[in-house]
């Protein structure tokens, strides 16, 4: 599906952007949701463990509040191990339809187990069962057999609980950059930096 890109006549400036980067992000996120049929929630998560090798992958944003970006996942993975070793992470959203990008740097913390269970309950039953077999070795036969056993185990259960390996992750940003594409490659970049309990914002070079 092709979607015509949207261009903006008004340039970004610190004066016309919100005081909080979280509020500004929600404005952009909601605009993307309204104007594009594609899901705006995929984001690139970059981590770096003790081996000092940066690793990136796509995860899905599940919640934004006034302080953090929240996602969920299996901690028995490379990303889980790397975040345990080093809680400094980066997130990247890129929405080509509106030629906008948001870069986030911050530290990651665990959510509560109650938040994990609450989110897990919103998933489809097939997705819940799949989460229980995510740790199984790659052999396809083992995977199928384990999935069949889990389906039988939870066949009469009213609710499927979250596996103990699943965690919620809350990224608390200290730097957030908003980028908007402009004509003749004269792009706009506004950077927010945390200053105690408030934020400063300034224009950056294109």
N, C-alpha and C positions, 0 to 999 in steps of 0.2 A: 504494500500500500504506500503510495507516494503522498506526502503531505507538503503543501507549499510552505516554505519558511516564512516566518514573521519577522519583519524588521521594525525597529523602534526609532522614531524621530528624536525622542528626547534622550540626550546623553546621560549617563550615570554621573552623579556628583555626590559628595558627602552630604550636601545640604538637602537633596531630595530623597535620601534614603533613611530608613527608620533607625532609631537609636540603638536597637538591639539587633544583632545579626540573626537571631532566631526568628524574630518577627519578619525581618526582610526575607529570610529563607522561606518561611511559610507563604508569603506573598508570591514569590516566584514559583514555588511548588504548586500552589493552587492554580496559578495562571497556566502552568504547564498542563495540569490535569484537565482544565477546562478547554484548552485549545488543541490538544493532541490526543488521538485515540490510544497512544501507547502508554504503558505503565511508567510513571516518572520515578518509581521507587528504587530501581536498581542503582547501586553505587559501587564504586571501586574502593575496597578496603586494602590499604597497604600496611604491612607489619614488618618488623625486623627483630629477630630473636638474638640469642647470644652468639650465633655464628656470624652476625653482622651482614647477613645477606637479606636484602629487601625482597619481599614477596607480595604479590597483589592478586586479588580475585574479586569477583562480583558477589555482593551480598545484597539483601533487600532491606531497605529502611522500613521499620514497622511502626515507629512512633517518634514524634518530635514534641518536646515540651520547652519550657522557657530556659532550660539549662543544658539539654542534651539531645543527642540522636541515638535511638535505640534499635538494636537488631538482635536476632537470636540465632543460635547455632550449636553444633556439637563441639564440645571443648576437646574431644579426643581426635583432634585434627591438627594439621600444621599451624593453621591460624590460631587455634586455641592455645597451643604450646607457645607460640611466639608472643602472644599477648600476655601470657602468664610470665614469661621471661622479661618482657619489656612492654610496659603499658602505654608507650608513646605510639600513636597510630595516626594515619591520615585517611581521609575520605575524599572522594571525588564524584560529583554529579556532573554529567554533561548532557544537555538537551539540545541536539542539533536543530530541531524544529524552530526553536526560538533563539538559536545561536547564543546560548547562555551556559555558563559553567560556574560551579561553586566548589572551591577547594577548602578543606577543613583540616586543621591540625589540632590534636588534643590528646587527652589521656583517657584510657578506657577503664571502667569499673564494672563489677557485676551488678545486675539488678537483683531483686529479691527472688527467692524460689516461688513465692506467690505470684509474682509478675510473669514468671515463666509458665506456670500452670494456667494462668488466666489467658495468656496468648495461645498456648498449645491447644486449649479447648476450642479456639476459633478455627482451627485447621480441619480440613476434611478427614474423615476416618482413614481413607487410603493414605493420606499424607502422614497421619499419626502413626500408622503401622510402619510405613517406610522409615520413619525416624528411629524406630526400634531396631531396624536391621542395618542402619547406616554404618555400624562399626564392623560388620561382617567382612572377612577377607574378600578379595576381588573375585574369587572363583564363582562363576554365575550359578552353578548348581547349588553351592552352599547358600548363596543369597536367596534363591527361589525357595529352597527348603526351609530356611529360617523364617522367611516371610510367611510361608504357609502355616508354620507352627505358631507364629505370633497371631495370625488371623484367627486360628482356632482358640488360642489362649484368651483372646479378648472378644470372642464371638458373642458372648452373652453379657459382656460388660456394658453398663450404661455409659461410662466415660472411659477413655483411654488416657492414663496418666502420662506425663512427660517422662522420657527416660532420664535416669540420673546423670547421664552424660551431657544433657542439654543445659545451656546457660543463656541468660540474657546479658547483653553487653550494652553499656551506656557510655557513649563517647562525649566527654565534656570538653568543648573546644576552648582553645586559648587564642587561635587565629582563624579567621574566616575571610576568604577572598571571593568577591563576586565579580565575574567577568562577563561582559556583554560584547558581542562582535559588532564592529562598526564598518562603515564604508571605507574603501582604500586602506584597509588594515589598520585603521586608527581605532583600535578597540578601547573599551573602558574597563578599568580595574579599580575596584574600591576594596580596601583591606581594613577589616576590623581586628583590633588587638585588645585582649582583655587587660583591664587596668583595675585590679582589685575586684570590686563588685560591679564595676561599670565597664564601658567599652569606649575606645577611641577609634576613629575611622579617618582614613586618608586615601587620596588618589595615588595609584601606583603607575609606573610606566606601562605603556601598551604592551 
